Each structure stands twice: as structure tokens, then as C-alpha cells.
Amino acid sequence: MRDHKKVFRFLAFAAGLLPTVVFAAVEMPAASYTKGLTWLGHASFRLARGGVTIYFDPWQIPTAPHDADLILITHPHFDHLSPADVLKVAKPDTAIVTVEGCRAKLKMAGVPGTIQVVKPGDKLTVKGVPIEAVPAYNRTKTFHLKENRWVGFVVEVDQTRIYHAGDTDLIPEMKGIQADVALLPVSGTYVMTAEEAAQAAKLISAKVVVPMHYGSIVGTAADAQRFQKLCEGLIVEVLKRGEER
């Protein structure tokens, strides 16, 4: 009799008479998305994850770890392109991805490794890391002109897409950016204000957003805190300088 009941249940399930069990996808904790990420101050970050170490716009690096597999530089302003700091983190086989205006300065400084030049819209894979160069520019200011073709970057490491916006205003192209983590400038003056960055965060729909471009030159922790309050309903991580996630 038990066997007959088992057969009946199987046939009923196959015929759709019994409810189907749906297994929902398990959402990763917020900390999992920013694992291995360290804010080094201003717009500079170190990402050590998936067997690769990546630096974004290294600047004012206090030590010389020489541990970079990949360095991404968004544009040639001194607080983003710093050959002295690149030399601190680079090693002989480091790969550098940047825009045309940075290459000559890096070569003059004797930076080791290879240098690949990109423009907005380029996609490439370096050191096994998929990289997308995306637009970064001012709409109402003249510090970062669109015609300069400077960039932000989206990288994919350990199945996580991380967007470093570079120096930018809130721009229409952000609607098309797909990222799990968005590193967004919040200081105003040269880049987005906290209010504009909150709008950008909602456009991008990242799992986690991280404020940057404050605490040096322009912007303070108050900008990051205001951004956090404005991003209602979003997960915002305000990182401590030098503390690895």
C-alpha cells in the first residue's frame, strides 16, 4: 500500500496536481561583495581577491608593498596618476591599464611592467581579470571634459563586478553600468556631490555602494555620512582608511 501511495504522489507531481517547491537564490551578505577591498584614502583602493591584487588610482601609499598584479588609473590628475606611488606598489610583471594621457608620465618615471591604453567603451582581459573602461566626465564643470576620454573601470573578480567611477558627475551612461559594488565620489567641487552620488547609486542598482573622493584635497567624512543617509534602502559601506574588508 505504501508503494502505491508513492507512485500516486509521483504521478500527481508530474501532472502538476501537487505544488512545486521553488528554491529561492541565496543572497550573499553585503560584506561578501566588498571582501578584500581596502580604501587607501581619496579615490585610491586596493582589491585583493580571487588570487589577484588590483590597485585603483594609487596615491599617498604609506609603504612600498610591491604587490600589484594590476594597476588601473582613471586619468592624469596628480591625485590619481602618481608615478611615485605606482612605483611603490608595482613589481616587474605588473600590468597597468590607463588612458593615453598617463602613459608618457609613467614611462618617464621608469615604471616597470606593461602599459595598456584604453578609452571609454573598451573591454579587455588582463591578468585574467575582465575589465571595462566606462565614461567619466563633468557635465556642468570643466575639470574633466568628456572629450578627454577619461574613464572609470568595471572589473570582475571572483564573480563580483566592482565599479570605480573615477572623477565624474552624474552622467546618463551610469544607467547602463552593471555592478555589484559601486565606488562613487561624493565630495562635490570637482565631482558629484553626495546628493548626486545618491542618485547615481540608485541608477546603478549595485548591491553595495561605497563613498570615495573625500578626506584629502576636498570633501570630508560629513559628505560620506550625508551620502549614506541619502541612499535610503541601499546598502552603503563607509570604509575606514587602510582597513581591509
C-alpha positions, 0 to 999 in steps of 0.5 A: 500500500505504501508503494502505491501511495508513492507512485500516486504522489509521483504521478500527481507531481508530474501532472502538476496536481501537487505544488512545486517547491521553488528554491529561492537564490541565496543572497550573499551578505553585503560584506561578501561583495566588498571582501578584500577591498581596502580604501587607501584614502581619496579615490585610491583602493586596493582589491585583493581577491580571487588570487589577484591584487588590483590597485585603483588610482594609487596615491599617498601609499604609506609603504612600498608593498610591491604587490600589484598584479594590476594597476588601473588609473582613471586619468592624469590628475596628480591625485590619481596618476602618481608615478611615485606611488605606482612605483611603490606598489608595482613589481616587474610583471605588473600590468597597468591599464590607463588612458593615453594621457598617463602613459608618457608620465609613467614611462618617464618615471621608469615604471616597470611592467606593461602599459595598456591604453584604453578609452571609454567603451573598451573591454579587455582581459588582463591578468585574467581579470575582465575589465571595462573602461566606462565614461567619466566626465563633468557635465556642468564643470570643466575639470574633466571634459568628456572629450578627454576620454577619461574613464572609470573601470568595471572589473570582475573578480571572483564573480563580483563586478566592482565599479570605480567611477573615477572623477565624474558627475552624474552622467546618463551612461551610469544607467547602463553600468552593471555592478555589484559594488559601486565606488562613487565620489561624493565630495562635490567641487570637482565631482558629484556631490553626495546628493548626486552620488545618491542618485547615481547609486540608485541608477546603478542598482549595485548591491553595495555602494561605497563613498570615495573622493573625500578626506584629502584635497576636498570633501570630508567624512560629513559628505560620506555620512550625508551620502549614506543617509541619502541612499535610503534602502541601499546598502552603503559601506563607509570604509575606514582608511587602510582597513581591509574588508 
